[in-house]
Amino acid sequence: MPELIQTLKAVNKKEDENRRFMASMQGVELNEQNTTEGPSFEDVRRRALGVNASGDDVVSLQGSFAQQAGFGIGAGLGYSQE
């Protein structure tokens, strides 16, 4: 049984290498190191709440985000969007 498992692993590895080679011939790079991260959970949450600003912008401190940061109506933010 261990020989069969090792044979299957070798076949899968060979097929994977062949697919990567064929993809590279077509100009597609398939390295695992080049994975890009998507937006963070906070970014997605901010967009879902209708806030169109990045997390490091003071405009993003609206609604529940302002409460989490300790700001709110009359709590000292003092910024208005024009």
C-alpha positions in Angstrom: 0.0 0.0 0.0 2.8 2.6 0.8 4.2 2.0 -2.7 0.9 2.8 -4.3 0.6 6.0 -2.3 4.1 7.1 -3.3 3.4 6.2 -7.0 0.3 8.4 -6.9 2.2 11.3 -5.3 4.9 11.0 -8.0 2.3 11.0 -10.8 0.5 14.0 -9.3 3.8 15.8 -8.9 4.7 15.1 -12.6 1.3 16.2 -13.8 1.6 19.4 -11.7 5.0 20.2 -13.1 3.7 19.6 -16.7 0.8 21.9 -16.1 3.1 24.6 -14.7 5.4 24.2 -17.7 2.5 24.5 -20.2 1.2 27.5 -18.4 4.6 29.2 -18.4 4.8 28.6 -22.1 1.6 30.6 -22.5 2.9 33.4 -20.3 1.1 32.6 -17.1 3.1 32.5 -13.8 1.8 30.0 -11.3 4.1 30.4 -8.3 2.6 30.1 -4.8 4.9 32.9 -3.6 3.2 35.5 -5.9 -0.2 35.2 -4.3 -1.8 38.5 -3.6 -4.0 39.1 -0.7 -7.5 40.5 -1.3 -9.1 43.2 0.7 -9.2 42.9 4.5 -12.4 42.1 6.4 -12.6 45.7 7.6 -12.3 47.0 4.0 -15.2 44.7 2.9 -17.2 45.7 5.9 -16.6 49.4 5.3 -17.8 49.1 1.7 -20.9 47.1 2.7 -21.8 49.9 5.1 -21.5 52.4 2.2 -18.3 54.1 3.4 -16.2 54.9 0.3 -12.9 55.6 2.1 -9.8 53.7 3.1 -9.2 52.6 6.7 -6.5 55.2 7.2 -8.8 58.1 6.2 -10.7 60.1 8.8 -13.8 59.9 6.5 -14.0 56.2 7.2 -14.9 56.9 10.8 -18.6 56.7 10.4 -21.3 54.7 12.1 -20.1 51.7 13.9 -16.5 52.4 12.9 -16.8 55.8 14.8 -18.1 54.0 17.9 -15.3 51.5 17.8 -12.8 54.4 17.6 -14.5 56.3 20.4 -16.0 58.9 18.3 -19.6 59.8 17.7 -22.0 62.8 17.6 -20.5 65.4 19.8 -17.7 63.2 20.9 -14.9 65.3 19.5 -14.3 64.3 15.9 -14.9 67.8 14.4 -14.5 66.9 10.7 -17.0 67.3 7.9 -16.7 66.0 4.4 -17.1 68.6 1.6 
